[in-house]
Structure formats: C-alpha cells, structure tokens
C-alpha cells in the first residue's frame, strides 16, 4: 500500500510501542483525586491491579494497561470524563459521541471544528480554540475555572487526548512543533517527552498544541468499525508511547478492507504486496500485539455483518461476498466470530427493526 505524502515531509504512519511503561506518579495523583471525590480506593486498585506498596515507591513504573484501567474505574465511579476537575461534569460517553461526530468529517480541520462546536454546545467548562498563524496551527485548551485543577491533571490529559486522537483519525502522528503550558515546569516533566513528542514551553499564556497548519488538510482515514474498536480500548491508546514508524497492523487492515476480491486472502499474498516474507509479516504483527488471522477475521466479520443487514440477499450470497466458496465454512466461521449463526444474527436484526 502506498504511503501518504504531504508538503511537509515531516510525518509518517502512526505506531505505538508495545514494550513501554509509565511513571507511577500518574496513578498516585489520580488516586489522590479519587479520594478527594470520595471514591473508595480499594475497588480502583483491584480494577487496575495496582499494589499500594508499589505506588509508594516514587521511582516505580507501571504498565499503560494499569493506568488505563484506573482511569476507567474513576470515570465510572464518578460518571465524569473530566475527573471532577470542572464545575460541570462531562458524563461518560460524551467523548465517544464527539468522536463519532468528528468521523464524518473529510479533513482534520473540519473534524476539529466539529469537536469544538460539539463541546461548546455540551458545556462551557472547557473552551477549545483553533488559530492559524501563517504556517502554524495553534489548538488551545482553556479551563473556565483552572483553580479547580490545581495539579493540572485535567490539562495534562486533555492535551494528550487532543494530540493522540486526531493523530489516530488521520493515521499518522501529527508533528508537534511546540507544546505550551500555562504552569511552571513540574517535577515529573521528564515524563512529558513520552506524552508530548515535541519541545515543551512553560509559563505560557495558554495551554496549546502547535502544529504545522498543513495538517488541517489531512484526510480522515478511519472507518466506523475502526472507531468502535478504538473506543473500546480508550484510554489505553493515549498512554502508549508513539513512534514515527509504520504501523503494519493498520496497513494490513486497510489492504484487506480495500480488496475487491470475493475470496479469502492469504498471508502470502498480503506479504508479497508489502514486499515482505510471510514470516516477517507475522513477526511484525505479533510485535504490535495482533495477528494476521485476527485481522482477517475482523475484516471478513464486518463485511459479513454488512451483507447480512441487506435485504433480499441469501445466506449463500452473503457467504460468497464475504470470501467463502462453501456456505458451511462461512457459517462455522461466523459462529466463531459472533457466537451465533448467520441466520440467527439476521433474525435478531429483523426483530430489532
């Protein structure tokens, strides 16, 4: 699959590093905030599999999955994606709605404007501003009452989210020319190089992500099915380290989705397309936490569900359009994917209608 190019020449497809840890500082401050909110700490520790003894060690590090589970538990306990750090809560699910609204945009610039419009309609607790100055784009985030976020937990998170999610939308890490913070350099600023891949400036007039203005024209490259998978994982994608390398998983998914062949594609054919051996392709997918079979199942499952939702198409035709020459093999595969047969799935669709 050909690589996307732009006039900047400074970016490349997004990849997240598998072997990565984060400072236990972030877990400690979130637990402190949870106690302030009156949330019982024990269920939070259980959900995130965090040890109190480990957290007491200032230099300890934890897995991104543990931090993600902790955030999820606090969100659910308080029903607030703003972590109780604004005068008005942002109920759990608001971010997902914003993501769905942004996905219908054609370009990143349009998607960001949609996000701003959405959030400003929902609440005035957080204000987003988009300013273009010659070759630079400044995406600023301002709290209505910053005194409610004295340790800057929410601002750290929002700046992280609004770099990571737009990068995911366009399938590439957006180059950060600078990150501005209104507060002084914190003690844990060494961790910022993992969170924000760009030069950090403190004691600035606004909390701002500075990007090349060319990114406004970058096309949105994600699908609804990919967004559903992404939303099931959040906030984990925000805490993994990003690198400027190819994401083999995404490229394989796009190749399978774009394929017009009504037959199952093997790994040898895909590997040949990327000028790789099948062994190298398997190794790269494994390093990214995926496998060729799971990706193929995901794509063909979504294709089958689409055709099952169409009226006047027989199960045999759905089987053929999903890449299977034998309906029996398709039915077995579909049961493996969903736990029910294609016929039962279609009956449930009809009943739901």
C-alpha positions, 0 to 999 in steps of 0.5 A, a space after each residue: 500500500 502506498 504511503 501518504 505524502 504531504 508538503 511537509 515531509 515531516 510525518 509518517 504512519 502512526 505506531 505505538 510501542 508495545 514494550 513501554 511503561 509509565 511513571 507511577 506518579 500518574 496513578 498516585 495523583 489520580 488516586 489522590 483525586 479519587 479520594 478527594 471525590 470520595 471514591 473508595 480506593 480499594 475497588 480502583 486498585 483491584 480494577 487496575 491491579 495496582 499494589 499500594 506498596 508499589 505506588 509508594 515507591 516514587 521511582 516505580 513504573 507501571 504498565 499503560 494497561 494499569 493506568 488505563 484501567 484506573 482511569 476507567 474505574 474513576 470515570 465510572 465511579 464518578 460518571 465524569 470524563 473530566 475527573 471532577 476537575 470542572 464545575 460541570 461534569 462531562 458524563 461518560 460517553 460524551 467523548 465517544 459521541 464527539 468522536 463519532 461526530 468528528 468521523 464524518 468529517 473529510 479533513 482534520 480541520 473540519 473534524 476539529 471544528 466539529 469537536 469544538 462546536 460539539 463541546 461548546 454546545 455540551 458545556 462551557 467548562 472547557 473552551 477549545 480554540 483553533 488559530 492559524 498563524 501563517 504556517 502554524 496551527 495553534 489548538 488551545 485548551 482553556 479551563 473556565 475555572 483552572 483553580 479547580 485543577 490545581 495539579 493540572 491533571 485535567 490539562 495534562 490529559 486533555 492535551 494528550 487526548 487532543 494530540 493522540 486522537 486526531 493523530 489516530 483519525 488521520 493515521 499518522 502522528 501529527 508533528 508537534 512543533 511546540 507544546 505550551 503550558 500555562 504552569 511552571 515546569 513540574 517535577 515529573 516533566 521528564 515524563 512529558 517527552 513520552 506524552 508530548 513528542 515535541 519541545 515543551 514551553 512553560 509559563 505560557 499564556 495558554 495551554 496549546 498544541 502547535 502544529 504545522 497548519 498543513 495538517 488541517 488538510 489531512 484526510 480522515 482515514 478511519 472507518 466506523 468499525 475502526 472507531 468502535 474498536 478504538 473506543 473500546 480500548 480508550 484510554 489505553 491508546 493515549 498512554 502508549 508511547 508513539 513512534 514515527 514508524 509504520 504501523 503494519 497492523 493498520 496497513 494490513 487492515 486497510 489492504 484487506 478492507 480495500 480488496 475487491 476480491 470475493 475470496 479469502 486472502 492469504 498471508 502470502 499474498 498480503 506479504 508479497 504486496 508489502 514486499 515482505 516474507 510471510 514470516 516477517 509479516 507475522 513477526 511484525 504483527 505479533 510485535 504490535 500485539 495482533 495477528 494476521 488471522 485476527 485481522 482477517 477475521 475482523 475484516 471478513 466479520 464486518 463485511 459479513 455483518 454488512 451483507 447480512 443487514 441487506 435485504 433480499 440477499 441469501 445466506 449463500 450470497 452473503 457467504 460468497 461476498 464475504 470470501 467463502 466458496 462453501 456456505 458451511 465454512 462461512 457459517 462455522 466461521 461466523 459462529 466463531 466470530 459472533 457466537 451465533 449463526 448467520 441466520 440467527 444474527 439476521 433474525 435478531 436484526 429483523 426483530 430489532 427493526 
